Amino acid sequence: MGAPPHPSDGLRLDGAWRKGPRGTALAFDVSVTDARGSTYLPYACAKWGGAARARAKDKNDKYQAPLRGIGYLFTPVVWETLGYAHLGVEALLRDLAAATHVGRVPLDADQRSRAARSMGRRCAAIL
């Protein structure tokens, strides 16, 4: 793993986690997009969550390759103003909950997954 991302690299991320899930480095960028805005309206009209998916794809296109080059995984964290949360939101919250509350998360994989989802909902309510 290389040096952590820095704004001077042209990468303006919202967060980076050097000891992320399964010991990998993880960077993320948070965005809230308006599904009624002109940029993402065609995607929003085509499918529920389409605006968030399109915004997440734009973020992946911008950040994924440069971050992979320095040893970081990238997760786009995108919400729509109408309430849809992209899959990256759940993934990041689940990973944060599992890593932060290791001692309190049951060892069984299914139980751990349920506990992480529950903790993710609590984290989302705080956000």
N, C-alpha and C positions, 0 to 999 in steps of 0.2 A: 504494500500500500504506500502510495506516495504522500506528499504533503497535502493537508486538507485544502479544499477549494477556497479561493480567495477572490474578492471582487476585482482585483487587478487582473485576474485571468479572464475577465469578461463574463464570469458566471456570478450572477446576483441571486444566490439561493437564500431561502428562508431558514435553512438549518442543515447541519451535517452531524452525523453520529459516527464517531470513529470506531466504537465497539458496538456495532449494530447487531441485528439478528444473526444468530449462528456465527458470530465473530467477524462478520463482514462489515466494511464501512458503508454507510448509507447516507445519501444526501436527499433532501426533499425541497420542493418549492410549492407553496400554497397559493391557490388562486380561487377567487369567486367570480364566476362568469354569469352574465345576464342572458338567459336563454332568449329574451326578446330583443336583444341587441342585434344590429345589422350584421356583425361579423359571424355570429354563430346561429342566427335564426334559421337558416336552411337545415342545419343539422338537428336543431331542436324540433322542427316541424316533422322531420323524417322519423324520429324515434325518441321515446322518453329517455332523457339523459344524454341525448345526442350532443348538446352544447358542451357538456362536461367532458364527454369522450373526445370531442374534437379539440378542446383546449388541452386535455391531457396529452393527446397525440402531438400537438404543437410543442408542448413542454418537453416531451420525450425527444422529439427531433432536435431541439435546441441543446439539451443538456446530456443526454445519455452517452453519446460517443466521447465527448471530452472528459466526462467523469469516469467512464470505464477506463480511459487511458491512464488515470492516476489511481485506479483501484477502488473506485466507489461505485456502488449500485445507485440507481436513481429511482425515486418514487414520486410521481406527480400527485399532489393532493388538491383535488378540485371539487368545489361545490358549485351548484347552480343556485341562483337566487330563488328559484321556485322549489327548492328543497332537495333535489337529487344530489347524492354524494357519489363521486366516482369510486371505483374499487380501490384505488390507492389510499383513500381516506381510511377505510376499514383495515387495510393491510398495515399501514403505518401505526394506527392506534393499537392493533393487535400485537404488533412487534414491541411497541413501547410498553404496553401493559405486561406482556410476558417477561420482558427483560427487567422491568422495574419491580415487579412483584414476584420474583422467582420463588422465594420462600413460601409464599401463600398460594401459589398456583399448583394444583394437584399434579401428580406425576403421570397419570394415565393420559394419553394423547387426546382422547375425546373430551375428558374432563378439562384438560388444560385449554383446549380450543374453546369450550363453552365459557370457561372462566375469563379467557382473554377477550372474547366477544363481549361479555358482560362488562368487563373493565373498560373496553373500548367505548361502550355506550356511555359509561360514567364520564370518561374523558371527553367524549363529544359533547355531553351536556355542559361540561365546564367551559369548553371552547365556545 
